Amino acid sequence: MIKYILKRLMYILLALFVIVTATFFLLRLAPGNPFASERNLPPQIEAKLNETYGLNNPWYIQYKDYLIDAATFNFGESMKYKARSTNDMIADGFPVSLTLGIEAMLLAIGFGVLIGVIAALYHNRWPDYLATTFAVLGISVPSFILAGLMQYFLAYKLQLFPISGWKGFAYSILPALAIALSHMGFIAKLVRSSMLDQNNSDYVKMARAKGIGKWTIVFRHTLRNALLPVVTYLGPLTAAVVTGSFIVESIFAVPGLGKHFVQSITNRDYTVIMGTTVFYAIILLFAVFIVDILYSVIDPRIRLKGAKK
């Protein structure tokens, strides 16, 4: 296990290097500069700004400085916001995004597993049809469409929730639901399919022959094996929840890191773009790494490469 963990950490470092390099050169290839949108900016001031942020240096000097800053987690000062560093913006916005993301993941996993189990237990009956319809609708409708519909009907018309802002738990319910619904439908389909496979296995038939109740069979036997596809999906789910929250945070005026990321792209704020990209890449890569470890813990039959068969 230790050898496997060290090997995966090396792959994570290599992936981060590729992401950092790709981000740097893609921004260099993009036309314009961070100060192109400023009106009536004298050439002397623009030249001074370029010198201050090192934009006049050769590309290999800028690349070297960027690698050093990324390795030391020092992402520099924002080019658009005075006296604000990228690290401060991450420290301010990420706790909000993390709270929203964890809430969305709990909703997606909890209700997705529940809906999938009910659909499998009542196969080809009305609960199965209802759950399948819900799952398909959740997968088909984008999160930003759901966000707008929830704002209009649940917040504006029915006044059950706040329309926007971030002043308490009630403000997080609608954006978390908007992010979670599509993933909830996908998890429900995964659990339903896996549960149906498990229900036809020999050990389940033996448990039924012994007179064990169906819910006891679910919680003691089939659910653990049926959750393996869900555990595999946790890595992509983390990526989807984190990146999917960008637009949803903007719609609900949530002061998370996604808001800073979207604004940095609009403003061509190089330091914020590169800093948040590296930060998100680290989170997503380690999320996939943790999922791989959990996979071997949940199913003891799984052996790491090189282990005895």
Secondary structure, 3 states (H helix, E strand, C coil): CHHHHHHHHHHHHHHHHHHHHHHHHHHHHCCCCCCCCCCCCCHHHHHHHHHHCCCCCCHHHHHHHHHHHHHCCCCCECCCCCCCEHHHHHHHHHHHHHHHHHHHHHHHHHHHHHHHHHHHHCCCCHHHHHHHHHHHHHHHCCHHHHHHHHHHHHHHHCCCCCCCCCCCCHHHHHHHHHHHHHHHHHHHHHHHHHHHHHHCCHHHHHHHHCCCCHHHHHHHHHHHHHCHHHHHHHHHHHHHHHHHHHHHHHHCCCCCHHHHHHHHHHHCCHHHHHHHHHHHHHHHHHHHHHHHHHHHHHCCCCCCCCCCC
